Amino acid sequence: MITGLRAVLLISPNAEELAQFYREVLRLPLVPVGEGRARHYYCELSGAHFAIRPADGWSGTHYGDSLGPVVSFETSDIAGLAR
């Protein structure tokens, strides 16, 4: 059984611009962390890690000009969930 949501990562070729939208329009408290290629934007939402990361160097499936989101769930019984 899924017991929670741990993380949502949005991967974008324009991470800074997307983070600005989420801060200004949706009022999410995103803050920049890291430097250079590791720079991304982060906040905690109801105990879950929410981040916007640059697409440069990120592996994944492309959808238009961005990559698919990464969603991480929490479970206390991975074997039971796999059945």
N, C-alpha and C positions, 0 to 999 in steps of 0.2 A: 504494500500500500504506500502511496506517496503521502508523506507527512508534512511536506513544506516546500517552499520555493527558496532556493539558496541564492541564485544569481540570474540576472538577465544582462547579456552583453550585446550592445548594438555595434556593429562594425561598419564604418563609413569612410569613404574616401575624403569626406569633408567633416571630420570628427569635431573640429572646433566650431564650425557653423551649426552642426546638428546640436551640439551641447548648448550653444547660445539659444537656439530655439526652445529646447527643453527647459532651460533656466528662465527665459523671459516669458514664454507663452504658457508653459505648464507649471512654472514656479518650482521646479525640482531644484534642490539645493546642491547641484553639481559643482564640484571643485576640481581644478586641474591638479594632477599628480604626475610625478615622473618627469623625465627630460628627454629631449630628442625623439627618437622613434618609439620610446617607451611612454611618452606623454599620453595621458588619457584623462577622462573626466569621470568622476565617481561620486556616489552618495549611497547611503543606506536607506532603503524604503521598507518599512515594516519588518526589519530584520534581514532583508534580502540585499545582496550586493547588486547595485545597478550601475553599469558603466557604459560609456561610449568610447570606443577605441578606434584608432586609425586603421584603415584597411591595408596600408602599406606593410608588407611582410606578414600579413595574417593569412593563414591557409583557410580554405573553406570554399563553399559553393557561391559563385557569383549570381546575383539577381539584379539585372540591369547594371547600374554602376556601383552597387554596394554588395556586401556579403550577407548571407542569411544570419539572423540573430542566433545567439547561443543561449539556451535556457537550461539551467541546472536545477534539478529537483532533489529533494531530500527523502530518504527512506530509511527505516530501521531494519528492513528485511529484504535485501536485494535478491536473495535466492527465491523467496516467496513471490516477489514481484516478477521474476523471470519465468515463473511457471505459468 
